[in-house]
């Protein structure tokens, strides 16, 4: 369970970085002081009970040229 938790935290940290970079590139101002209070160790995106069926081929087909899945971009307060 520790290995899985660490993998999820690493994945979330990587995508937080991509999201911040994307928003800054789009001209949004994001203060480093605010980012210092964001943690990748949350559990809303973890299914602790049951199992998840994943379409591996479908997921791989979504990867962009950088090897990352596209970010889910929507209007936010930032």
C-alpha positions in Angstrom: 0.0 0.0 0.0 2.9 2.3 0.7 4.3 1.8 -2.8 1.0 2.6 -4.4 0.5 5.7 -2.2 3.9 7.0 -3.1 3.3 6.3 -6.8 0.0 8.3 -6.6 1.8 11.2 -4.8 4.6 11.2 -7.4 2.1 11.2 -10.2 0.0 14.0 -8.7 3.2 16.1 -8.0 4.3 15.7 -11.7 0.9 16.7 -13.0 0.6 19.7 -10.6 3.9 20.9 -12.1 2.5 20.5 -15.6 -0.7 22.3 -14.7 1.1 25.2 -13.1 3.4 25.5 -16.1 0.5 25.4 -18.5 -1.5 28.0 -16.6 1.6 30.3 -16.4 2.2 29.9 -20.1 -1.4 30.9 -20.7 -0.7 34.1 -18.8 -2.3 33.3 -15.5 -0.4 34.6 -12.4 0.3 31.9 -9.8 2.3 33.0 -6.8 5.0 30.6 -5.5 3.8 31.5 -2.0 0.4 29.9 -2.8 2.1 26.8 -4.3 4.0 26.3 -1.1 0.7 25.4 0.6 -0.4 22.8 -1.9 0.1 19.2 -1.1 0.0 16.2 -3.5 -0.8 13.9 -0.5 -4.6 14.1 -0.8 -6.8 11.1 -1.3 -9.8 12.3 -3.4 -8.4 10.6 -6.5 -7.7 7.2 -4.8 -10.2 4.4 -4.7 -9.4 2.6 -1.4 -12.3 0.2 -1.8 -12.9 -2.1 -4.7 -11.2 -2.3 -8.0 -10.8 -0.2 -11.1 -10.9 -1.6 -14.7 -8.5 0.3 -16.9 -8.4 0.2 -20.7 -4.6 0.3 -21.0 -4.7 0.6 -24.8 -7.2 3.5 -24.6 -5.1 5.3 -21.9 -1.9 4.9 -24.0 -3.7 6.3 -27.1 -4.4 9.5 -25.1 -0.7 10.2 -24.5 0.6 13.3 -26.2 4.0 13.7 -27.9 5.6 14.4 -24.5 4.3 11.1 -23.0 1.8 12.8 -20.7 -1.9 12.6 -20.8 -3.6 15.9 -21.7 -4.5 18.2 -18.8 -8.2 18.7 -18.0 -8.4 22.4 -18.5 -11.5 24.3 -17.2 -12.2 27.8 -16.0 -11.1 28.2 -12.4 -10.6 31.1 -10.0 -7.0 31.3 -11.1 
